[in-house]
Amino acid sequence: LQRSRDYIAKRMQYQDREIPVYWIVDPQVREIMVLTLTTAGYREQVYQGSDKLQFQDTMLNLTAEEILSTG
């Protein structure tokens, strides 16, 4: 994971291209960030450990740890 590329450069590129939703799965810090485009830019939701992921107002039946543990 190249932090500056994934967290800064791609965010600006995706916003310019109006990508509605994207995920950053970061195994180094053991978290998943879901970014949802709004009129003000991306809204961030961060999930770790036993947090259940919510995606487009639907609760997924997976935790952040379950996703990060698959390999």
MARPALUM-60481 format. One record per residue: residue number from 1; residue in one letter; x negated, y, z of N, C-alpha, C, O in turn. Coordinates in nm, 4 decimals, decimal comma. Layout:
<recs>
<rec num="NUM" residuo="A" n_xx="X" n_yy="Y" n_zz="Z" ca_xx="X" ca_yy="Y" ca_zz="Z" c_xx="X" c_yy="Y" c_zz="Z" o_xx="X" o_yy="Y" o_zz="Z"/>
...
</recs>
This chain:
<recs>
<rec num="1" residuo="L" n_xx="-0,0854" n_yy="-0,1189" n_zz="0,0000" ca_xx="0,0000" ca_yy="0,0000" ca_zz="0,0000" c_xx="-0,0886" c_yy="0,1234" c_zz="0,0000" o_xx="-0,1693" o_yy="0,1427" o_zz="0,0909"/>
<rec num="2" residuo="Q" n_xx="-0,0738" n_yy="0,2050" n_zz="-0,0998" ca_xx="-0,1472" ca_yy="0,3308" ca_zz="-0,1053" c_xx="-0,0542" c_yy="0,4395" c_zz="-0,0525" o_xx="0,0342" o_yy="0,4886" o_zz="-0,1227"/>
<rec num="3" residuo="R" n_xx="-0,0768" n_yy="0,4748" n_zz="0,0721" ca_xx="0,0177" ca_yy="0,5614" ca_zz="0,1441" c_xx="0,0500" c_yy="0,6920" c_zz="0,0714" o_xx="0,1676" o_yy="0,7244" o_zz="0,0553"/>
<rec num="4" residuo="S" n_xx="-0,0491" n_yy="0,7667" n_zz="0,0277" ca_xx="-0,0188" ca_yy="0,8957" ca_zz="-0,0351" c_xx="0,0578" c_yy="0,8771" c_zz="-0,1654" o_xx="0,1456" o_yy="0,9570" o_zz="-0,1982"/>
<rec num="5" residuo="R" n_xx="0,0251" n_yy="0,7722" n_zz="-0,2395" ca_xx="0,0964" ca_yy="0,7461" ca_zz="-0,3646" c_xx="0,2402" c_yy="0,7028" c_zz="-0,3361" o_xx="0,3345" o_yy="0,7535" o_zz="-0,3969"/>
<rec num="6" residuo="D" n_xx="0,2558" n_yy="0,6080" n_zz="-0,2426" ca_xx="0,3881" ca_yy="0,5527" ca_zz="-0,2159" c_xx="0,4792" c_yy="0,6481" c_zz="-0,1392" o_xx="0,5995" o_yy="0,6524" o_zz="-0,1646"/>
<rec num="7" residuo="Y" n_xx="0,4235" n_yy="0,7235" n_zz="-0,0469" ca_xx="0,5071" ca_yy="0,8091" ca_zz="0,0385" c_xx="0,5220" c_yy="0,9521" c_zz="-0,0131" o_xx="0,6156" o_yy="1,0216" o_zz="0,0263"/>
<rec num="8" residuo="I" n_xx="0,4324" n_yy="0,9972" n_zz="-0,0997" ca_xx="0,4399" ca_yy="1,1364" ca_zz="-0,1460" c_xx="0,4617" c_yy="1,1453" c_zz="-0,2968" o_xx="0,5628" o_yy="1,1989" o_zz="-0,3420"/>
<rec num="9" residuo="A" n_xx="0,3667" n_yy="1,0927" n_zz="-0,3746" ca_xx="0,3723" ca_yy="1,1074" ca_zz="-0,5205" c_xx="0,4960" c_yy="1,0403" c_zz="-0,5803" o_xx="0,5674" o_yy="1,1018" o_zz="-0,6595"/>
<rec num="10" residuo="K" n_xx="0,5217" n_yy="0,9148" n_zz="-0,5432" ca_xx="0,6380" ca_yy="0,8449" ca_zz="-0,5982" c_xx="0,7679" c_yy="0,9129" c_zz="-0,5566" o_xx="0,8628" o_yy="0,9200" o_zz="-0,6346"/>
<rec num="11" residuo="R" n_xx="0,7715" n_yy="0,9621" n_zz="-0,4349" ca_xx="0,8922" ca_yy="1,0301" ca_zz="-0,3868" c_xx="0,9264" c_yy="1,1489" c_zz="-0,4769" o_xx="1,0422" o_yy="1,1674" o_zz="-0,5145"/>
<rec num="12" residuo="M" n_xx="0,8271" n_yy="1,2279" n_zz="-0,5109" ca_xx="0,8501" ca_yy="1,3437" ca_zz="-0,5980" c_xx="0,8877" c_yy="1,2991" c_zz="-0,7397" o_xx="0,9769" o_yy="1,3566" o_zz="-0,8021"/>
<rec num="13" residuo="Q" n_xx="0,8182" n_yy="1,1957" n_zz="-0,7899" ca_xx="0,8492" ca_yy="1,1453" ca_zz="-0,9241" c_xx="0,9905" c_yy="1,0889" c_zz="-0,9301" o_xx="1,0645" o_yy="1,1161" o_zz="-1,0247"/>
<rec num="14" residuo="Y" n_xx="1,0282" n_yy="1,0101" n_zz="-0,8294" ca_xx="1,1613" ca_yy="0,9496" ca_zz="-0,8280" c_xx="1,2691" c_yy="1,0553" c_zz="-0,8125" o_xx="1,3759" o_yy="1,0447" o_zz="-0,8727"/>
<rec num="15" residuo="Q" n_xx="1,2418" n_yy="1,1576" n_zz="-0,7319" ca_xx="1,3398" ca_yy="1,2654" ca_zz="-0,7159" c_xx="1,3575" c_yy="1,3401" c_zz="-0,8478" o_xx="1,4700" o_yy="1,3720" o_zz="-0,8863"/>
<rec num="16" residuo="D" n_xx="1,2471" n_yy="1,3684" n_zz="-0,9172" ca_xx="1,2548" ca_yy="1,4363" ca_zz="-1,0472" c_xx="1,3349" c_yy="1,3546" c_zz="-1,1480" o_xx="1,4031" o_yy="1,4109" o_zz="-1,2335"/>
<rec num="17" residuo="R" n_xx="1,3269" n_yy="1,2228" n_zz="-1,1383" ca_xx="1,3987" ca_yy="1,1334" ca_zz="-1,2302" c_xx="1,5368" c_yy="1,0934" c_zz="-1,1773" o_xx="1,6089" o_yy="1,0158" o_zz="-1,2400"/>
<rec num="18" residuo="E" n_xx="1,5716" n_yy="1,1482" n_zz="-1,0605" ca_xx="1,7017" ca_yy="1,1255" ca_zz="-0,9976" c_xx="1,7296" c_yy="0,9775" c_zz="-0,9710" o_xx="1,8407" o_yy="0,9295" o_zz="-0,9938"/>
<rec num="19" residuo="I" n_xx="1,6277" n_yy="0,9055" n_zz="-0,9226" ca_xx="1,6449" ca_yy="0,7672" ca_zz="-0,8796" c_xx="1,7298" c_yy="0,7710" c_zz="-0,7533" o_xx="1,6880" o_yy="0,8321" o_zz="-0,6550"/>
<rec num="20" residuo="P" n_xx="1,8469" n_yy="0,7084" n_zz="-0,7517" ca_xx="1,9398" ca_yy="0,7270" ca_zz="-0,6398" c_xx="1,8944" c_yy="0,6650" c_zz="-0,5076" o_xx="1,9183" o_yy="0,7230" o_zz="-0,4017"/>
<rec num="21" residuo="V" n_xx="1,8293" n_yy="0,5478" n_zz="-0,5116" ca_xx="1,7883" ca_yy="0,4787" ca_zz="-0,3897" c_xx="1,6609" c_yy="0,4010" c_zz="-0,4186" o_xx="1,6474" o_yy="0,3387" o_zz="-0,5239"/>
<rec num="22" residuo="Y" n_xx="1,5670" n_yy="0,4053" n_zz="-0,3237" ca_xx="1,4533" ca_yy="0,3138" ca_zz="-0,3319" c_xx="1,4052" c_yy="0,2792" c_zz="-0,1928" o_xx="1,4293" o_yy="0,3520" o_zz="-0,0965"/>
<rec num="23" residuo="W" n_xx="1,3364" n_yy="0,1659" n_zz="-0,1843" ca_xx="1,2873" ca_yy="0,1145" ca_zz="-0,0565" c_xx="1,1361" c_yy="0,1151" c_zz="-0,0567" o_xx="1,0732" o_yy="0,0893" o_zz="-0,1593"/>
<rec num="24" residuo="I" n_xx="1,0781" n_yy="0,1444" n_zz="0,0576" ca_xx="0,9355" ca_yy="0,1246" ca_zz="0,0807" c_xx="0,9248" c_yy="0,0178" c_zz="0,1897" o_xx="0,9671" o_yy="0,0390" o_zz="0,3034"/>
<rec num="25" residuo="V" n_xx="0,8684" n_yy="-0,0955" n_zz="0,1538" ca_xx="0,8472" ca_yy="-0,2049" ca_zz="0,2497" c_xx="0,6998" c_yy="-0,1992" c_zz="0,2872" o_xx="0,6125" o_yy="-0,2266" o_zz="0,2048"/>
<rec num="26" residuo="D" n_xx="0,6731" n_yy="-0,1633" n_zz="0,4128" ca_xx="0,5354" ca_yy="-0,1410" ca_zz="0,4587" c_xx="0,4964" c_yy="-0,2458" c_zz="0,5627" o_xx="0,5291" o_yy="-0,2320" o_zz="0,6806"/>
<rec num="27" residuo="P" n_xx="0,4264" n_yy="-0,3506" n_zz="0,5187" ca_xx="0,3889" ca_yy="-0,4561" ca_zz="0,6132" c_xx="0,2843" c_yy="-0,4114" c_zz="0,7154" o_xx="0,2722" o_yy="-0,4727" o_zz="0,8214"/>
<rec num="28" residuo="Q" n_xx="0,2092" n_yy="-0,3063" n_zz="0,6854" ca_xx="0,1075" ca_yy="-0,2586" ca_zz="0,7797" c_xx="0,1698" c_yy="-0,2026" c_zz="0,9064" o_xx="0,1205" o_yy="-0,2281" o_zz="1,0163"/>
<rec num="29" residuo="V" n_xx="0,2765" n_yy="-0,1274" n_zz="0,8925" ca_xx="0,3434" ca_yy="-0,0700" ca_zz="1,0102" c_xx="0,4710" c_yy="-0,1465" c_zz="1,0448" o_xx="0,5437" o_yy="-0,1100" o_zz="1,1371"/>
<rec num="30" residuo="R" n_xx="0,4970" n_yy="-0,2542" n_zz="0,9681" ca_xx="0,6105" ca_yy="-0,3432" ca_zz="0,9931" c_xx="0,7435" c_yy="-0,2667" c_zz="0,9919" o_xx="0,8236" o_yy="-0,2767" o_zz="1,0848"/>
<rec num="31" residuo="E" n_xx="0,7645" n_yy="-0,1903" n_zz="0,8842" ca_xx="0,8903" ca_yy="-0,1188" ca_zz="0,8721" c_xx="0,9351" c_yy="-0,1128" c_zz="0,7271" o_xx="0,8565" o_yy="-0,1295" o_zz="0,6338"/>
<rec num="32" residuo="I" n_xx="1,0643" n_yy="-0,0884" n_zz="0,7120" ca_xx="1,1244" ca_yy="-0,0694" ca_zz="0,5813" c_xx="1,1914" c_yy="0,0673" c_zz="0,5835" o_xx="1,2709" o_yy="0,0976" o_zz="0,6724"/>
<rec num="33" residuo="M" n_xx="1,1583" n_yy="0,1483" n_zz="0,4852" ca_xx="1,2204" ca_yy="0,2802" ca_zz="0,4737" c_xx="1,3099" c_yy="0,2790" c_zz="0,3505" o_xx="1,2653" o_yy="0,2461" o_zz="0,2406"/>
<rec num="34" residuo="V" n_xx="1,4363" n_yy="0,3150" n_zz="0,3698" ca_xx="1,5308" ca_yy="0,3254" ca_zz="0,2596" c_xx="1,5536" c_yy="0,4740" c_zz="0,2352" o_xx="1,5946" o_yy="0,5475" o_zz="0,3251"/>
<rec num="35" residuo="L" n_xx="1,5266" n_yy="0,5169" n_zz="0,1130" ca_xx="1,5424" ca_yy="0,6576" ca_zz="0,0768" c_xx="1,6603" c_yy="0,6719" c_zz="-0,0182" o_xx="1,6665" o_yy="0,6051" o_zz="-0,1214"/>
<rec num="36" residuo="T" n_xx="1,7537" n_yy="0,7594" n_zz="0,0172" ca_xx="1,8745" ca_yy="0,7811" ca_zz="-0,0608" c_xx="1,8773" c_yy="0,9266" c_zz="-0,1059" o_xx="1,8662" o_yy="1,0179" o_zz="-0,0241"/>
<rec num="37" residuo="L" n_xx="1,8921" n_yy="0,9472" n_zz="-0,2351" ca_xx="1,8886" ca_yy="1,0815" ca_zz="-0,2906" c_xx="2,0158" c_yy="1,1590" c_zz="-0,2563" o_xx="2,1272" o_yy="1,1099" o_zz="-0,2746"/>
<rec num="38" residuo="T" n_xx="1,9967" n_yy="1,2802" n_zz="-0,2064" ca_xx="2,1068" ca_yy="1,3731" ca_zz="-0,1800" c_xx="2,0777" c_yy="1,5011" c_zz="-0,2567" o_xx="1,9739" o_yy="1,5119" o_zz="-0,3219"/>
<rec num="39" residuo="T" n_xx="2,1668" n_yy="1,5966" n_zz="-0,2496" ca_xx="2,1419" ca_yy="1,7242" ca_zz="-0,3183" c_xx="2,0246" c_yy="1,7992" c_zz="-0,2563" o_xx="1,9641" o_yy="1,8841" o_zz="-0,3219"/>
<rec num="40" residuo="A" n_xx="1,9917" n_yy="1,7691" n_zz="-0,1314" ca_xx="1,8808" ca_yy="1,8359" ca_zz="-0,0619" c_xx="1,7498" c_yy="1,7562" c_zz="-0,0707" o_xx="1,6493" o_yy="1,7968" o_zz="-0,0123"/>
<rec num="41" residuo="G" n_xx="1,7497" n_yy="1,6447" n_zz="-0,1421" ca_xx="1,6313" ca_yy="1,5589" ca_zz="-0,1494" c_xx="1,6637" c_yy="1,4226" c_zz="-0,0915" o_xx="1,7804" o_yy="1,3868" o_zz="-0,0762"/>
<rec num="42" residuo="Y" n_xx="1,5597" n_yy="1,3466" n_zz="-0,0596" ca_xx="1,5818" ca_yy="1,2114" ca_zz="-0,0079" c_xx="1,6118" c_yy="1,2117" c_zz="0,1417" o_xx="1,5478" o_yy="1,2822" o_zz="0,2198"/>
<rec num="43" residuo="R" n_xx="1,7110" n_yy="1,1309" n_zz="0,1793" ca_xx="1,7424" ca_yy="1,1045" ca_zz="0,3199" c_xx="1,6758" c_yy="0,9724" c_zz="0,3541" o_xx="1,6901" o_yy="0,8743" o_zz="0,2811"/>
<rec num="44" residuo="E" n_xx="1,6027" n_yy="0,9696" n_zz="0,4658" ca_xx="1,5279" ca_yy="0,8510" ca_zz="0,5065" c_xx="1,6014" c_yy="0,7744" c_zz="0,6147" o_xx="1,6566" o_yy="0,8333" o_zz="0,7077"/>
<rec num="45" residuo="Q" n_xx="1,6016" n_yy="0,6432" n_zz="0,6019" ca_xx="1,6484" ca_yy="0,5538" ca_zz="0,7078" c_xx="1,5354" c_yy="0,4539" c_zz="0,7291" o_xx="1,4924" o_yy="0,3873" o_zz="0,6349"/>
<rec num="46" residuo="V" n_xx="1,4876" n_yy="0,4433" n_zz="0,8520" ca_xx="1,3760" ca_yy="0,3544" ca_zz="0,8835" c_xx="1,4271" c_yy="0,2375" c_zz="0,9673" o_xx="1,5023" o_yy="0,2557" o_zz="1,0630"/>
<rec num="47" residuo="Y" n_xx="1,3846" n_yy="0,1176" n_zz="0,9291" ca_xx="1,4255" ca_yy="-0,0052" ca_zz="0,9970" c_xx="1,3022" c_yy="-0,0811" c_zz="1,0423" o_xx="1,2043" o_yy="-0,0929" o_zz="0,9686"/>
<rec num="48" residuo="Q" n_xx="1,3080" n_yy="-0,1326" n_zz="1,1649" ca_xx="1,1988" ca_yy="-0,2111" ca_zz="1,2213" c_xx="1,2579" c_yy="-0,3262" c_zz="1,3020" o_xx="1,3720" o_yy="-0,3199" o_zz="1,3479"/>
<rec num="49" residuo="G" n_xx="1,1781" n_yy="-0,4311" n_zz="1,3180" ca_xx="1,2145" ca_yy="-0,5412" ca_zz="1,4072" c_xx="1,3530" c_yy="-0,5963" c_zz="1,3850" o_xx="1,3835" o_yy="-0,6455" o_zz="1,2763"/>
<rec num="50" residuo="S" n_xx="1,4382" n_yy="-0,5889" n_zz="1,4865" ca_xx="1,5711" ca_yy="-0,6495" ca_zz="1,4808" c_xx="1,6770" c_yy="-0,5560" c_zz="1,4232" o_xx="1,7953" o_yy="-0,5900" o_zz="1,4239"/>
<rec num="51" residuo="D" n_xx="1,6369" n_yy="-0,4378" n_zz="1,3728" ca_xx="1,7333" ca_yy="-0,3479" ca_zz="1,3093" c_xx="1,7958" c_yy="-0,4176" c_zz="1,1893" o_xx="1,7250" o_yy="-0,4716" o_zz="1,1042"/>
<rec num="52" residuo="K" n_xx="1,9285" n_yy="-0,4163" n_zz="1,1826" ca_xx="1,9995" ca_yy="-0,4688" ca_zz="1,0659" c_xx="1,9988" c_yy="-0,3613" c_zz="0,9582" o_xx="2,0274" o_yy="-0,2447" o_zz="0,9857"/>
<rec num="53" residuo="L" n_xx="1,9664" n_yy="-0,4001" n_zz="0,8372" ca_xx="1,9618" ca_yy="-0,3039" ca_zz="0,7284" c_xx="2,1006" c_yy="-0,2657" c_zz="0,6818" o_xx="2,1888" o_yy="-0,3505" o_zz="0,6676"/>
<rec num="54" residuo="Q" n_xx="2,1185" n_yy="-0,1374" n_zz="0,6584" ca_xx="2,2432" ca_yy="-0,0876" ca_zz="0,6029" c_xx="2,2095" c_yy="-0,0276" c_zz="0,4676" o_xx="2,1176" o_yy="0,0531" o_zz="0,4544"/>
<rec num="55" residuo="F" n_xx="2,2853" n_yy="-0,0685" n_zz="0,3684" ca_xx="2,2582" ca_yy="-0,0244" ca_zz="0,2320" c_xx="2,3895" c_yy="0,0149" c_zz="0,1668" o_xx="2,4806" o_yy="-0,0671" o_zz="0,1553"/>
<rec num="56" residuo="Q" n_xx="2,3993" n_yy="0,1383" n_zz="0,1247" ca_xx="2,5186" ca_yy="0,1926" ca_zz="0,0608" c_xx="2,6449" c_yy="0,1586" c_zz="0,1406" o_xx="2,7413" o_yy="0,1037" o_zz="0,0873"/>
<rec num="57" residuo="D" n_xx="2,6416" n_yy="0,1923" n_zz="0,2678" ca_xx="2,7542" ca_yy="0,1743" ca_zz="0,3600" c_xx="2,7941" c_yy="0,0284" c_zz="0,3810" o_xx="2,9042" o_yy="0,0004" o_zz="0,4283"/>
<rec num="58" residuo="T" n_xx="2,7050" n_yy="-0,0646" n_zz="0,3461" ca_xx="2,7294" ca_yy="-0,2067" ca_zz="0,3691" c_xx="2,6191" c_yy="-0,2602" c_zz="0,4588" o_xx="2,5010" o_yy="-0,2421" o_zz="0,4292"/>
<rec num="59" residuo="M" n_xx="2,6558" n_yy="-0,3252" n_zz="0,5667" ca_xx="2,5572" ca_yy="-0,3845" ca_zz="0,6564" c_xx="2,5096" c_yy="-0,5158" c_zz="0,5959" o_xx="2,5893" o_yy="-0,6065" o_zz="0,5721"/>
<rec num="60" residuo="L" n_xx="2,3793" n_yy="-0,5256" n_zz="0,5712" ca_xx="2,3241" ca_yy="-0,6507" ca_zz="0,5214" c_xx="2,3043" c_yy="-0,7454" c_zz="0,6386" o_xx="2,2826" o_yy="-0,7009" o_zz="0,7513"/>
<rec num="61" residuo="N" n_xx="2,3112" n_yy="-0,8719" n_zz="0,6140" ca_xx="2,2940" ca_yy="-0,9684" ca_zz="0,7213" c_xx="2,1466" c_yy="-1,0085" c_zz="0,7325" o_xx="2,1146" o_yy="-1,1265" o_zz="0,7467"/>
<rec num="62" residuo="L" n_xx="2,0592" n_yy="-0,9112" n_zz="0,7260" ca_xx="1,9151" ca_yy="-0,9326" ca_zz="0,7395" c_xx="1,8562" c_yy="-0,8255" c_zz="0,8291" o_xx="1,8995" o_yy="-0,7103" o_zz="0,8272"/>
<rec num="63" residuo="T" n_xx="1,7583" n_yy="-0,8642" n_zz="0,9066" ca_xx="1,6858" ca_yy="-0,7659" ca_zz="0,9862" c_xx="1,5589" c_yy="-0,7251" c_zz="0,9130" o_xx="1,5158" o_yy="-0,7924" o_zz="0,8194"/>
<rec num="64" residuo="A" n_xx="1,5004" n_yy="-0,6164" n_zz="0,9554" ca_xx="1,3740" ca_yy="-0,5732" ca_zz="0,8977" c_xx="1,2685" c_yy="-0,6824" c_zz="0,9143" o_xx="1,1923" o_yy="-0,7092" o_zz="0,8214"/>
<rec num="65" residuo="E" n_xx="1,2635" n_yy="-0,7448" n_zz="1,0302" ca_xx="1,1631" ca_yy="-0,8491" ca_zz="1,0559" c_xx="1,1825" c_yy="-0,9690" c_zz="0,9640" o_xx="1,0845" o_yy="-1,0269" o_zz="0,9171"/>
<rec num="66" residuo="E" n_xx="1,3062" n_yy="-1,0069" n_zz="0,9376" ca_xx="1,3297" ca_yy="-1,1195" ca_zz="0,8464" c_xx="1,2775" c_yy="-1,0893" c_zz="0,7064" o_xx="1,2202" o_yy="-1,1769" o_zz="0,6417"/>
<rec num="67" residuo="I" n_xx="1,2963" n_yy="-0,9689" n_zz="0,6600" ca_xx="1,2460" ca_yy="-0,9313" ca_zz="0,5274" c_xx="1,0937" c_yy="-0,9255" c_zz="0,5282" o_xx="1,0294" o_yy="-0,9755" o_zz="0,4359"/>
<rec num="68" residuo="L" n_xx="1,0355" n_yy="-0,8652" n_zz="0,6315" ca_xx="0,8908" ca_yy="-0,8520" ca_zz="0,6385" c_xx="0,8205" c_yy="-0,9868" c_zz="0,6585" o_xx="0,7030" o_yy="-1,0007" o_zz="0,6247"/>
<rec num="69" residuo="S" n_xx="0,8907" n_yy="-1,0846" n_zz="0,7123" ca_xx="0,8303" ca_yy="-1,2149" ca_zz="0,7394" c_xx="0,8290" c_yy="-1,3081" c_zz="0,6181" o_xx="0,7568" o_yy="-1,4078" o_zz="0,6167"/>
<rec num="70" residuo="T" n_xx="0,9087" n_yy="-1,2753" n_zz="0,5168" ca_xx="0,9087" ca_yy="-1,3612" ca_zz="0,3978" c_xx="0,7831" c_yy="-1,3330" c_zz="0,3180" o_xx="0,7337" o_yy="-1,2202" o_zz="0,3179"/>
<rec num="71" residuo="G" n_xx="0,7327" n_yy="-1,4300" n_zz="0,2528" ca_xx="0,6061" ca_yy="-1,4003" ca_zz="0,1904" c_xx="0,5777" c_yy="-1,4614" c_zz="0,0638" o_xx="0,4709" o_yy="-1,4389" o_zz="0,0070"/>
</recs>
